[in-house]
Amino acid sequence: MLPTQQLPAPDFDPVAGLPELAAIRQAAASADWRAVHAAFAPIGDEHGRVVAARILAEAPGAELLLLQAVEQYPGDPLAAVLLAGCHIHLGWEARTGARASKVTPAQWAVFRDRLNQAERLLIKVTAHLPEYALAWVMRLDTARGLSLGLSEARRRRRRLDQVAPHHFVGQSRLLQQLLPKWGGSWEEAYSFARDSFQAGPPGSLSGALLAEYHVEQWLELNAAARREYVHRPQVRQELAQAAAGSVLHPDCRARYGLITAHGTFAMLASLAEDHATAAVHFRAMGPYGSTYPWGYLGDSAETLAEHRDRALAKG
Amino acid sequence: MIHHFEVDGVPGVFAQRPGRLAAGLVFRVGQADEPLARAGITHLVEHLALHRSGVADHHFNGATGALYTHFHLEGTEQDVSSFLLSVCQSLTALPMERLETEKSILRTEESGRGPGPAEAFGVWRYGAQGHGLVSYPEWGVPGLDPQTVQQWADTWFTQGNAALWVSGEYLPAGLRLPLHPGRRMPVPAATSALPQTPAYFAEGQGQVLFNAVLPRSAATSLYALCLERELFRELRQEGGHSYTATAACAHRGDGWSVVTGLADALGEQQDAVLGGFVDVLARLAAVGIPQNELDTVRGRADEAYTSPEADAGRLPGYAADLLGGLPLRSAEELRAELWAVTPGEVHEAARQAQASGLLRVPAGRRADWAGYAAAPLGSESAVHGTGHSAREEGGPELVVGAEGVSLVCGDELATVRYRECAAMLSWPDGGRRLIGADGITVALEPEDFEVDAHTLATVDSAVPPQAVVRMPPRAPRPPRPSAPAPKPAAAPAEPAPVFGRGQRVLLAVFTVLAWLWGGITLLVLLTMDKQSVGDPAAWFVNAMLLAIEAGLVRAVLRRRRRRKAGRRAD
């Protein structure tokens, strides 16, 4: 019996298996702000709030709903932050994921305008409520998109860390900013990923920053160098330690971001032909998938299924 | 207690204080009153008036500010009365034999003076007029003739436009102030070069500056103290991004105060300083300051009124208020106002500061993302007239019309209309630089444009004669490296080699030295142990280190300022 026949195509829907996130989407469809507000209430986890805000931003009609909510409830920080999230999402949509040189002046204009609108909303929220973690996470997005500089991104991450220590999304955002493609350097990015992992409590997702770092390194290399890179013993060892201290740690209770974290470890193991290790992560992922990091290999659904099935068959 | 008296028709104020006698004669005249083409004339008068006081043993000085010119000294009763008499006699008959010498001294003084926050903001907030004139060099000085200078003194340095303050154990008898009669001069009306606020502009490196205009009140002063406290906390204590993070409040002479905030930053920290600065302003505007923190800063402010020499200390400002026709209040009244301020009033001041704010961000940065509009770098429209293409390909087009001149480069425009021309610098080689009342500059450089003699004569005759500044001959400009054409308004064609290659090398050397020395000084200060903290010798060494660093920083600033000459402001 072939494992490929047992496993369905991976489900990439971020709400899959997470009913509280499905409720966000439902509330958005109802076009009722109070329903959205109520749907956010049970999500206490800061990582979960970031994912929920993203799901809402992507929901059809969300912008109008949030514009009305901000107008009707000007003092409600959630409405302002979610509208900012919507602006950020629409800004990046307009910019597209293309390399900066391929983005047209008109696309840049929309991008900047959206991010400016988001940033102004977020400045107000953090001014009133410096403890509002979700706003600081979004301010890392705006800082990167608006090229506000590395030291400013670090400042924002520090402010986030004061109110939500070891916030994985915040760490991941800063890691992206610290990469050469966003103005940083491999050394800065690496030491941030390593230090964050070492400082994080056992079982937190921080170890996945090292996996993310190695994926980004791998991506920058040519085919031959890529192969050599993922097979390097010190890379394999570092990833094994990072996985053991985070997603594979018995204390790991993460509910959000797990699929991406496991997927990143799985991809690196699979590329290194360490099918046994890859299989551990694929099993933990169950029937779910995420675009990152699989999109780097081509069609994320196809490549995830291919690597997963091969690992489960061999590992 | 401040007592009022009068000497030769000049109002005087006296406060008792132990020790030596001190006195100051204040006139309501300063840079803000000068036409741009005569910039520096007040300062020149001040220098000439002090000349006869010569090499006296007592300590005396003069200071020319935006609105007030101040002659002051400390000394014996005899010193005070002879100094005041000498200054007044000189003002009515300036020692014109000293004119050229004092002009040369002024040039040296100017080259050694770094621009402060007021100079940085003036032109951007007010334009090339009134309060904005502090941003400009003393362009008028070289061309001033004795008659014009004396006329200026006779108009502004008069009995009606003066006030005297004296502090000491007693008020000396027999003071004389033989000035010409004259009238009290009103403070110039504040102009605006900002179509909207909050606004920002990008200039300089290593600093973020903020400037806001608020009604003069105890709440405004307390807001400035709160701003200082918050900037220090966010940028120095928590972030470690800045060494200096401070704020101050100064009266503008018309019932409004200017609050200025400043934070310095090392190169790569500039972004964090800007971000943190924006957040501090936003936080104060959003939530104000809690009662306990207000009381802390209020306690500090109150010390200025409760010290035994408080009244003597505020005499110069008191005399200025007297001249400005502003309410004169006792220390008790000021204290009462200070303690009556509520957190809500400081919060309101913070909101107004944010709304009226002007932010200076380091060159290459923006602040539109934080809701600050870009301050105008150019003009809204161009004049109609004859076009002259730039010699260099891709350079701006020069348009000379009946109303004025424009530089046009794509969407970017710089226009100066003749009737709004604050000054036109005119070089014998045909170079012209027109500065509009809004601060926008258009440079007509023979090396950049082919402008025929007839066109140049048209421009010369169209500019009001009193706006023309005849500049001394200048060396030819060194060949320009092939660089992209500068924006018309932000960087007009460099008119003179004011900043040659030698200067550039010196600037680089001084910059490196200043950073190195600064690092050493900081290291020494930070590594002081408990023993050396109480050791005067260690502090002497520290003082020397700091003095050398200050000299280096001054040398850098001086050269940077010269390098900037020719840009929008100067």
Contacts between the chains, C-beta under 8 A, distances in Angstrom:
chain1	res1	chain2	res2	distance
A	115	B	369	7.1
A	116	B	368	6.2
A	116	B	369	4.9
A	119	B	369	4.8
A	119	B	370	6.9
A	120	B	369	7.5
A	120	B	370	7.0
A	120	B	371	4.9
A	123	B	278	6.8
A	123	B	279	6.9
A	123	B	282	5.0
A	123	B	370	6.1
A	123	B	371	7.3
A	124	B	282	6.8
A	124	B	286	6.4
A	126	B	279	6.8
A	126	B	282	7.8
A	127	B	279	6.8
A	127	B	282	4.0
A	127	B	283	4.4
A	127	B	285	7.1
A	127	B	286	3.7
A	127	B	287	6.9
A	128	B	286	4.9
A	128	B	287	6.1
A	130	B	283	7.4
A	142	B	369	7.2
A	143	B	275	7.6
A	146	B	369	5.0
A	148	B	271	5.8
A	148	B	274	7.9
A	148	B	275	6.3
A	148	B	369	7.0
A	149	B	268	8.0
A	149	B	270	7.4
A	149	B	271	2.7
A	149	B	272	7.3
A	149	B	275	7.9
A	149	B	365	8.0
A	150	B	268	7.1
A	150	B	271	7.0
A	151	B	241	7.0
A	151	B	268	5.6
A	151	B	269	5.0
A	151	B	270	7.3
A	151	B	271	4.7
A	151	B	272	3.7
A	151	B	273	8.0
A	152	B	271	4.0
A	152	B	272	5.0
A	152	B	274	7.0
A	152	B	275	4.0
A	154	B	272	6.7
A	155	B	239	5.9
A	155	B	241	7.3
A	155	B	272	4.2
A	155	B	275	5.6
A	155	B	276	6.0
A	156	B	275	7.1
A	158	B	239	7.3
